[in-house]
Amino acid sequence: MNLLAIHWNVDPNLLTIGSYGLRWYSLLFVGGFVIGYYLFKWFFKNEGLPWEKLLDPVLYTLLLGTIVGARLGHCLFYQPDYYLTSWEGFVEIFQPWKGGLASHGGAIALLLAMWWYANHYGRKYNFDYLWVMDKVVMTVCFAGAMIRFGNLFNSEIYGDVTTLPWGVVFERNGETLPKHPTQIYEALCYLALGFSLVELYKRRLDKLYRGEIFGIFLICLFGARFLIEFIKEPQVGFEENMALNMGQLLSIPFILAGVVILILSVKVWKKPARALPPAPKKGRK
């Protein structure tokens, strides 16, 4: 036993009643959407939009897009040989509780879902796709951090062997050597990015262009993901002999898209970030 490492053997179930168990992962997953709900409420109110009409639809769109996309992303990107070659595997595509969600798949579906939301509601309330994505990505930072903490409680998605003092021995998986807690690395990166983008929005809203926050998010989040993947264990067998794993290959287009969006935002489009101009201040009578 390595006494210098952190030994992790936490039950992934927060509580168990009969055959039913409430998992930490599920609770943290839902918690990410609760944070997103209140952030969007603040965004709408801060920019003078009717949050009572817009808030519930954006939450349902975010939730559905994330779950469907993340599940399909795992099935198609990481294990197509199982899910697409047998009836049993195909049926499991529609059973996300059996495990297997991919953040890149969730990101792709989220882009499409928010495109629908912007087109359905934006024309009436003076916002567009870029405006929506600037807001969505700030909520995604916090939701992504919660999900990674959920992965920690599940003792999954960790890294290679390390001699660093914060190495973690994931005992529930039969590990005996300390591994990089890459779930924590990612969660902390996402939190730092989320707080930074919210502060940028809060302090410089009237000086920002639409798409700036979106572009910064894509570059920073997927850049961090790309780098952390170097010390992750392979998630599936076919990654073992790859120079860049699937997570890194899927991150590259997002990083490049972020660079393009950021340049276009400040050089070409130059649309104000605020949906509606601030209400004029009432003078003293």
N, C-alpha and C positions, 0 to 999 in steps of 0.2 A: 504493500500500500504506500502511495506517495503522500506523505504527511504534509508536504509543502504546498500542495495544490488545494483548490476548493473542491470539496466532494459534494456532488449534487445528486440527490435521490428523492426529489420532491414528487409526490403523487400528482399526476396531471389532473385528477378529479378534485375539485374544490369540496364537493360533498357527494355522497352516494345514498340514494334512497331506493332500496330493493335492487332492481336491475338497471335503474336509471342513475346516471352520473352527470353532474354539471361540471364541465371541464373549465379550467382556467382559460384555455385558449378561446372557448366560446364567449366567456364573459369579457375578455379583453377585446375580442373581435367586435362585439356589440358596443363596448365602451368607445372604440374608435369612431363609430358612427354617431354616438351621442355627442362626442366632442365636435364632430363635423356639423351636427345639427345646430349647436349653439354658435359656432363660428359663422355659419351662413346666416343665421338670424342677425348677428352683429353686422355682417357685410351689407345685408339688405337695408337694415335700419340706418347704417352709417351713410349710405348713398341714396337715401330717400325713396327706396322701392317698397312696394306693399308686401312685406314679408309674410303676412297672413295668407296671401294667395300663392306665393312662390316657394315657401319653405318646404311644405310636405311633398310636393312633386319632385323637388330636387333631391330630397332624402331617399324617396322610393327609387328614383332613377339611379342614384349612386349605389344603393344597396343591391339592386337587381343586376346592374352592369358589372359590379365588382365580383359578386359571387359567380355569376354565369361565366364571365371572362376568365376568372382565376381557375375555375374548374376545367374549362375547355383548354386553357393554356397548359395545365399540367398534363391532361390526357393527350393532347396533340403534340406538344413540344418534347415531353420527357418519356412517355410510355405509350406511343402509338401502337407498338407491337402487341401490347396487351389489350388496350381498349378498342382497337379497330379490327382485330382479327378473330374475335370470338363474341358470341351473343352474350355470354356472361360478362365479359369486359365492357361491351357496349352498354349494357343495362347499368353498370356501375358508374358510367359517365354522369348519370342523373342522380347519383347518390353521394353528394359531396361530404356527407358526414362520415364516409368511410376513409376519408383522408385524401390529400393531394390537391393543393391549390398553388398556382404559380403566379407570382406578382406581375410578371410581364404580360401574361394573358389578361389579368385584371386591368392592367394599364391600357391595353389595346381596346378592350371592351368599354372602358370608361371614356376613352376618346370618342367612340362612336355614340355612346349613350348621351354624353353631354352635347354632342352635335345635334341630336334630336331635341334635347331640352332647350338649347339656345334658339333653334329654329321655331319651336312651338311657342315659346313664351317671350323671346327676345324682341321681336318686332313690336310688340305692344308696349313693352316696358323699356325700350331704348338700350338694350344690351345685346351683345353678339357672342359668338363662340369664344373668341379670345378673352372677353370679359369673364365668361363663365369659367374658363380654364385657369385664369389667374387666381380665382377663388378656390376652385376645386383642389388645385395642387397644394395649397396651404393646409387644407383638411387632410389630404392624403399623407402628408408628412407625419401627422400625429396618429392617424389610423395605422400607417405602416409600422410606426414604433410600437404600438400596442400589439399588433400581430406578431412582431418579432419577439416581444416579451412572452407572448403565448407560445411561440416555438420553443423558448427556453423552458417553460413549464412542461412542454411535451418532450423535452430532451431530444430535440431534432435540429437539423440544419446547423451543425457546428463545424468547427474547423479541424485542421491538422494538429498533430502533436506539437506541444510547445513547452519550453522550459521557463516561460515568463511566470512571475509569481501569481498572476490572476488566471492561470490555466485551470480548467474545470474538468474533473473526472465525472463523466456522466454514467453513474453506476447503474441506473435502470437499464441501460443498454449493454451492460456487461463490460464497459470500458474500464481499463486499469491504468491508463496513462492520461495525463492532463491534456486537454485539447483547447484550441482557441475558442472562446465563447463568441463566435461570430454573430450570433443573434443579438448580443448586447452591443457589439461594435456597430451593427447596422441600426439598432434602435437609437443609440446615442447620436449617430450621424443624422438620422431622420428628425429627431427632436431638435437638434441644433439648427438644422435647416429650417424647420417649421417656425421656430421662434424668431429666427433671423428674417424670414419672409414676412411674417406678421408685423414685425417691427418696421420693416421697410414700407409695408402698406400703410401702417399707422402714421408714420412720420412724413412720407413723401407721396401720398396718394395724388395730390394735385400736380405733381411734377413727373409722375410716371406715365408711360405709354402702355396701351393694352398689349399684352403679350410679353412684356419684360419679365414679370414674375414667373410666367409659364416657362420662358426660355431658361431663366436662371435655375429653376427647379429641375428641368430635364438634364441640364449639364451637371449640376451638383449631385443630385440624388443618384442618377445612373452612373455618374463618374465614381462615386463612393462605392456603389454596388460592384462596378467593374473591378476596382482595386481589392475589395474585400474577398471577392471570389478566388483570388490567387491563393488564399490560405484556407479555403473551404474544402471539406471532403467532397468527392464526387457524389452527386445526388442520385445518379443512375449509372449502371455499369458502362454504357457506351462512352461516358465522359472520361474514363480513366486514362486513355491514350491521346486525348485531345490537347493541343497547345493552349487553346482557349476553350473553356467549358461553355455549355449552352447558355448559362446566365450571362456570361460576358458577351457572347455573340449577339444575344438579344438586346443587350444594353447599348451596343455601339450605335444602332440606328436612332435610338432615343437621344443619345448625346449629340449626334450630328444634327438631328432635328432641332434640338435646343439651341445650338449655335446659329442655325439658319433663322429660327423664329426671333431670337434676340436681335440679330442684325437687321432683319426686316422691320421689326417693331420700332427701333429707334432711328432707322435711316429711311424707310420707305413709307410704312403705314402711318405712323405718328398720330395714332388716335388717342385721345385722352383716356386715362385708365378709369376715371370716374364715370358711372353710368349716367347720372344726372348732375348738373351743376349744383353746388351748395346753395342752400336757401339764403337769401340776403338777410343780413343781421338787422334786427329792428333797432332803429335809433331812438334816443330818448325824446320824449315829447316835452 
